[in-house]
Amino acid sequence: MSSTRTNYWAEVVVDSALAVLLTWEGWRRLTGGTLTAALAVLLGLFAFSFVEYFFHRWMFHTRVPLFAEGHRLHHERPLGYDSLPFFLPGAVLLMLTGLCVLILPAGFALLLMGAVTFGYIIYGLSHFTIHHVRFRQPLLRSWAAHHHVHHYHPDSNFGLTTPLWDVLLGTHYVRQPRKR
């Protein structure tokens, strides 16, 4: 784990460059048309939304030291810059891209993984923003509140970019009526 601003922002830069490269190469190699490209991107973003939920629920809130320790630090210091070493997410994403290229057409696989990588960047920047910005717009306040509830009820609201999986898998926090 790293807690430095430099590591955090270096990861954003590295991951962004990787996302652009994968998307560019995927578009260049794509054998289908625009509809195929859109399907790859939507499928990649959808897949990432589940990966985000999966890791947060079943890896970060378990006893797996690499994940649980870093996530515990985040719950203790939500304004910190706790993150993985800047090169690690990109390396994992490249390995997953290699596996996808083995089983899917190359252009489709690269676009899919470009979208997964963009999803990861969106997740990271969204998480940072939720903890560092006070929103005035009601929809954004509601979105941020969904995550802040997780810090008080850590067995709920695991999805950050979307509540979809919390709703589908029964972990969406529902406020209980006050007892009178």
MARLOKOL-753080 format. One record per residue (C-alpha): x, y, z. Coordinates in nm, 2 decimals. Layout:
BEGIN
PT        u        v        w
PT        X        Y        Z
...
//
This chain:
BEGIN
PT        u        v        w
PT     0.00     0.00     0.00
PT     0.10     0.36    -0.05
PT    -0.04     0.67     0.11
PT     0.13     0.94    -0.10
PT    -0.04     1.19    -0.33
PT     0.24     1.12    -0.59
PT     0.16     0.75    -0.60
PT    -0.22     0.82    -0.62
PT    -0.19     1.07    -0.91
PT     0.07     0.86    -1.09
PT    -0.17     0.58    -1.09
PT    -0.44     0.80    -1.25
PT    -0.19     0.90    -1.52
PT    -0.07     0.55    -1.59
PT    -0.42     0.40    -1.59
PT    -0.55     0.68    -1.82
PT    -0.27     0.63    -2.07
PT    -0.34     0.25    -2.06
PT    -0.72     0.32    -2.12
PT    -0.65     0.54    -2.41
PT    -0.40     0.30    -2.56
PT    -0.63     0.00    -2.52
PT    -0.93     0.19    -2.67
PT    -0.73     0.32    -2.96
PT    -0.58    -0.01    -3.04
PT    -0.92    -0.18    -3.00
PT    -1.09     0.06    -3.24
PT    -0.80     0.02    -3.49
PT    -0.83    -0.36    -3.48
PT    -1.21    -0.39    -3.45
PT    -1.35    -0.60    -3.73
PT    -1.72    -0.51    -3.65
PT    -1.88    -0.18    -3.69
PT    -1.99     0.10    -3.45
PT    -2.26    -0.13    -3.29
PT    -1.99    -0.39    -3.21
PT    -1.77    -0.12    -3.06
PT    -2.06     0.02    -2.85
PT    -2.14    -0.33    -2.73
PT    -1.78    -0.39    -2.62
PT    -1.77    -0.06    -2.43
PT    -2.10    -0.11    -2.26
PT    -2.01    -0.46    -2.17
PT    -1.68    -0.35    -2.03
PT    -1.84    -0.08    -1.81
PT    -2.11    -0.32    -1.70
PT    -1.85    -0.58    -1.61
PT    -1.64    -0.33    -1.42
PT    -1.94    -0.23    -1.21
PT    -1.97    -0.59    -1.09
PT    -1.59    -0.61    -1.04
PT    -1.60    -0.30    -0.83
PT    -1.88    -0.44    -0.61
PT    -1.72    -0.78    -0.59
PT    -1.39    -0.65    -0.47
PT    -1.54    -0.40    -0.22
PT    -1.78    -0.65    -0.07
PT    -1.59    -0.98    -0.08
PT    -1.22    -0.88    -0.08
PT    -1.19    -0.54     0.10
PT    -1.43    -0.65     0.38
PT    -1.26    -0.98     0.45
PT    -0.94    -1.10     0.61
PT    -0.73    -1.10     0.29
PT    -0.44    -0.88     0.43
PT    -0.35    -0.70     0.11
PT    -0.70    -0.57     0.06
PT    -0.85    -0.56     0.41
PT    -0.56    -0.36     0.56
PT    -0.57    -0.09     0.30
PT    -0.94    -0.06     0.31
PT    -0.94    -0.05     0.69
PT    -0.70     0.25     0.66
PT    -0.95     0.42     0.42
PT    -1.23     0.37     0.67
PT    -1.01     0.53     0.94
PT    -0.89     0.81     0.72
PT    -1.13     0.87     0.44
PT    -0.95     1.18     0.32
PT    -0.62     0.99     0.28
PT    -0.45     0.88    -0.04
PT    -0.43     0.51     0.04
PT    -0.39     0.32    -0.28
PT    -0.21     0.03    -0.44
PT     0.14     0.09    -0.59
PT     0.08     0.30    -0.90
PT     0.20     0.03    -1.14
PT     0.00    -0.26    -1.00
PT    -0.36    -0.19    -1.13
PT    -0.22    -0.13    -1.48
PT    -0.02    -0.45    -1.47
PT    -0.33    -0.65    -1.36
PT    -0.54    -0.49    -1.63
PT    -0.28    -0.57    -1.89
PT    -0.27    -0.94    -1.78
PT    -0.65    -0.95    -1.80
PT    -0.64    -0.79    -2.14
PT    -0.40    -1.07    -2.25
PT    -0.65    -1.33    -2.13
PT    -0.94    -1.16    -2.31
PT    -0.74    -1.14    -2.64
PT    -0.70    -1.52    -2.62
PT    -1.07    -1.59    -2.61
PT    -1.23    -1.29    -2.79
PT    -1.15    -1.12    -3.12
PT    -0.86    -0.88    -3.05
PT    -1.04    -0.55    -3.14
PT    -1.34    -0.64    -2.92
PT    -1.12    -0.76    -2.63
PT    -0.91    -0.44    -2.64
PT    -1.21    -0.21    -2.65
PT    -1.38    -0.41    -2.37
PT    -1.07    -0.38    -2.15
PT    -1.03    -0.02    -2.24
PT    -1.38     0.04    -2.11
PT    -1.30    -0.17    -1.79
PT    -0.99     0.05    -1.74
PT    -1.19     0.37    -1.79
PT    -1.44     0.22    -1.54
PT    -1.16     0.18    -1.29
PT    -1.05     0.54    -1.34
PT    -1.40     0.67    -1.31
PT    -1.43     0.47    -0.99
PT    -1.11     0.60    -0.84
PT    -1.18     0.97    -0.93
PT    -1.54     0.94    -0.81
PT    -1.43     0.79    -0.48
PT    -1.17     1.07    -0.44
PT    -1.44     1.33    -0.53
PT    -1.70     1.19    -0.30
PT    -1.46     1.23     0.00
PT    -1.31     1.57    -0.10
PT    -1.60     1.77    -0.24
PT    -1.92     1.90    -0.07
PT    -2.19     1.88    -0.34
PT    -2.48     2.13    -0.36
PT    -2.67     1.97    -0.64
PT    -2.93     1.72    -0.49
PT    -2.86     1.43    -0.73
PT    -2.48     1.45    -0.66
PT    -2.55     1.48    -0.28
PT    -2.76     1.17    -0.30
PT    -2.49     0.98    -0.49
PT    -2.22     1.08    -0.24
PT    -2.45     1.00     0.06
PT    -2.49     0.65    -0.08
PT    -2.12     0.59    -0.03
PT    -2.10     0.78     0.30
PT    -2.36     0.55     0.45
PT    -2.12     0.27     0.38
PT    -1.87     0.42     0.62
PT    -2.13     0.40     0.90
PT    -2.29     0.07     0.79
PT    -2.00    -0.12     0.64
PT    -2.22    -0.42     0.56
PT    -2.41    -0.22     0.30
PT    -2.37     0.01     0.00
PT    -2.06    -0.15    -0.15
PT    -2.12     0.00    -0.50
PT    -1.97     0.34    -0.55
PT    -2.03     0.43    -0.91
PT    -2.37     0.26    -0.91
PT    -2.61     0.11    -0.66
PT    -2.72    -0.15    -0.91
PT    -2.54    -0.45    -0.75
PT    -2.64    -0.34    -0.40
PT    -3.01    -0.34    -0.51
PT    -2.98    -0.67    -0.70
PT    -2.78    -0.85    -0.42
PT    -2.97    -0.71    -0.12
PT    -2.70    -0.49     0.03
PT    -2.85    -0.15    -0.04
PT    -2.90     0.03     0.29
PT    -3.26     0.10     0.37
PT    -3.31     0.34     0.65
PT    -3.52     0.19     0.93
PT    -3.81     0.39     1.07
PT    -3.75     0.53     1.41
PT    -3.91     0.35     1.70
PT    -4.15     0.57     1.90
//
